[in-house]
């Protein structure tokens, strides 16, 4: 058991160190975001533009590339999602970023993912029990079975002792009766 936990720990450690090495895109995304998007966008709260947390899950990468390169082109073409977000944000046009490549935009999305706070989970810790399992240990049936088993053994021991004592006193009485007879 202990060695299994140890091995798991080592694996986790390796996984995280590999991740940080395999993730220079996040650094790239961060620097683009801070220099060209942060004036209007915060990841976890709306400003001039919408909060961007979860945008990588909400929209496809193709859509994001088109929107970020030229949101107005997409809106004029009548893309329903683009029109809606444009109207929700008081028709403030987002400036075009035609020079950003798909790779640049993917790295921005990676950065957004890394910075997104799990808002739902914080507001309702039990809404997704599957994700919060680590925070409590549910009492398992095994524990009850163990406690009941233990109690049964104790009861059996005590009662056999009691009968043993009773039997001895009965025997002694019999002996005394025989003597006096
Ligand atoms: C001048 C302000 C401004 C800047 C700078 C800006 N945006 Fe925006 N952004 C907006 C506004 C306003 C919207 C809402 C849609 C609209 O009005 O067209 C928006 C919408 C978006 C959306 C759509 C969100 C959704 O929920 O679908 C994405 C994605 C986005 N911006 C990414 C970026 C990225 C990435 C950058 C930097 C490269 C950037 N924006 C720079 C103002 C800005």
Boltz pocket constraint, residues with backbone or C-beta under 6 A from the ligand:
constraints:
  - pocket:
      binder: B
      contacts: [[A, 32], [A, 33], [A, 36], [A, 37], [A, 38], [A, 39], [A, 40], [A, 41], [A, 48], [A, 49], [A, 50], [A, 51], [A, 52], [A, 55], [A, 59], [A, 64], [A, 67], [A, 68], [A, 71], [A, 81], [A, 82], [A, 85], [A, 86], [A, 87], [A, 89], [A, 90], [A, 91], [A, 92], [A, 93], [A, 94], [A, 95], [A, 97], [A, 108]]
      max_distance: 6.0
